[in-house]
Amino acid sequence: MSTRKALVVRGGWEGHDPVGCTEVFTPYLERAGFDVSVSEDLAVYDDTDRLAVTDLIVHSWSGGDLSAKQETNLVAAVEAGTGFAGWHGGVIGTNVGNARYLRMVGGRFLWHPDGFQKFTVRVAPSPDQDGEITAGVEDYEVVTEHYWVLTDALNTVLATSVLAPSVGGQWDAPVEFPVVWTRRWGAGRVFICTLGHRVADLEVPQTATIIGRGLEWAART
């Protein structure tokens, strides 16, 4: 039986600990039968042959920028069926000058309140599509960065959180934002989670379960 191939692309701003955070899920992917390779250079996206035989890309590169060629190759690979997944700033706080990339992932980080906040991750009630990713997971609390994100209606939202207004702030009513979503892009599947600033965030049992399932779901079947 052939082994599916996963490519972990990590680097960029060290504040998001791209090595430590991706290592949380490497054993999970290996147990799930993936042959996992790692690139610490965005130039891997110049290699169209390698992308074509990759079943899952896990992108963890905060604050990066793709060249026009790298963006074209990556998006084309996903459109052809390569899965794409990631979390936090490593996937939606990056490549902000790459419009095709941002359309593919379906969201962009805009802001978060200073410091860590305690908030509730609200799991969507049994969506008809992709609900297996969050099946059996109930609402839970986290203490971490609380992302304000820009997204669109093409996403299937599997979990949300609510940012409450602050005294003297710019908005005067609670705002609900997606925390976990899936997206189809061509023949490819995309999985995004906004949690994951540090290793401890990814080790929260519910978050680890959701991301692990999301990685498997996104991979080419």
N, C-alpha and C positions, 0 to 999 in steps of 0.2 A: 504494500500500500504506500502510495506517495505521501510525503510529508509536506504540509503547507509551510510556506516561508513567510516569516515576519521580519520586517526591517525596522529597527528602532533608530530614529534620527534624533540626536540629542546634543545640546550645547546652548550657546547664547549666554544670557545673564545668569550668573551663578547663584543669585539670590533665590532662584526657584529650584536649586539643587537638581539639575536635570539628570545627573548620574544616579544619585541616591533614589530619586523618585521613580525613574524607569526601572531600576533594579528591583523595586517592590513587585513588579509584574512580570519580570523575566522568568522566574520559576513557574509562575502560573501558566504562561504561554507554553513553556517547555512541557509541562505536565499535560497540557491540552493537545500536544502533538506537533507543535510548531518548531521548525528549525529557525532559531532566532539569531540574527546578525545585527551588529551595531555600527552606525556611522556617526562620527563626531565632526562631520564636514558636510555642509549643505551641497557640496559638489556632487554628492551621491545622486542628486536629482538631475544631473547631466547625463546619467547613464540610463538611456531608455531601455536597453536590453534587460538590465537588472530590475528596473521598475516593472517591466512586462511580466516577469516571472514571480513577482512579489505578491503574496495574497493579502498582506496586511502591513500598512505603514503606521507606526506609532510615532507621532511627531511631538517632540518636547524641546522646542527651541525658542526661548523667550527673547523678544526684541530683535528678531532677525529680519532680513529682507532677502527675498528670492530674486535672482536675476530673471530677466524676461524668459530666457530659455528654460531655467529651472522651473519657473511657474507653469509654463506651457507643458513641459514634460510631466510634472506632477499631476496637474489637472487632467491631462489626457489619459494618464494611467488610471486614475480613479474613474473617469468616464468609461474606460474599457473594462472595469471590474475590480481593480485593486481596492481593498478596503482602506479606510483612513480613520484614525482615531487619536484622541489626545485629551488632555485635561488642562484647565487653568490657563495661565498666561503662556504656557508652552504651545498652545494651539490657537487661542483667540486673542492673545496679547502680543501678537507677532505678525510679521509680513503685512504691516498696515498699509504699505504702498502697493500691495498686490491685490487688485480688485477681483481678479478671477479666482484667486485663492479664497478671499473672504466670501465671495458668493458660494463657493463650494462648501465651506464649513458652516455657513449660515449664521455667523455671529461675530461680533467684535467687542472686546473689553473696552469700556470707556472710562470707568472710575470705580473706586471703592472708598468707603469711609476710612479715616486713619485708624491704624491698628486692627486688631482682631475683634470681631463681634460674635456674640452668641446668637444664633438664629436657628430656625426650624427648617429643615428640608422637607417639603411637602410632596409626598409621592402621589402622582396622578392616579385616579381610580381606574385600574384595569383598562388601559386603552386597547382598542381592537388591534392596533398595529404596534408591534415591537414590545408589547407588555411583558414578554418573558424576561426582559432585562431587569425589571423591577419587581417581578412576581414575588409575593411573600414579604417584601420589604415595607415596613410601616414608616410613618413620619418619624423623623429623628432629629436630634439637636447636634449642632456642630459649633465649634469656636474657631473661627478662621477669618480670612478676608471675605468680605461680602461684595460680590461683583455686581456692578451695574453694567448691563450688556445691551447692545443693539442687535436685534434679531429680526426674522421675518416669519411670515405665516406658512412657509413651506416646511418648517421643522415639525416633527412630531415630538411634543414636549412630554417628558416622562416624569419630571420633578421640577418644582419651583421653590422660590423663597420670596419673602416680602421684606422690602426695605421700608422701614418706618421713617416719617419725616423727623428731622431734628429741629430743635427750638431755634428759630431764626434762620432756618435753612431756606433753600430755593424752592422746595415743593411742600405742599400742605396736606397731602393724602398718601396713604401707603401705596407703594408701587410693587407689583408682582413681576418677578423676572424668572426666566427659565434657568434651572441649574443643570439639568440633564436633557439632552435631546438627540434625536436621530434624524437622518436626512438621506434621501436618495439623490445621487448625482450621476446621471447617465446610468451605466450598469453597476456603479459602485455604491457602497454603503458608507455613511459617515456617522461616527459616534463622538459626541462632545460632552464633557463634564466640566463645569466651571470651578469645582472644588479641586484642591491639590496644590496649595502653596508650598507645602513641606511634606516630608515623609510621614509625619504623624497624622496629617489630614488623610492621606491615602490608606493608612492602617486602621481607620475607623471601620469597624466590620461592615456596616451597611454600604459605605462608600466603596470599600474594596470589592464587595460582592457586585455592586452595580457596574463598576469599571471593568472588572474581570469579565463579566457577562457581555458588556458592551464591546470589548475587544474581540471576543469570539464572534459576536453577532456581526461586526463590521467586516470580518475577513471574508474573502471570496469563498463561496461554497461550491 
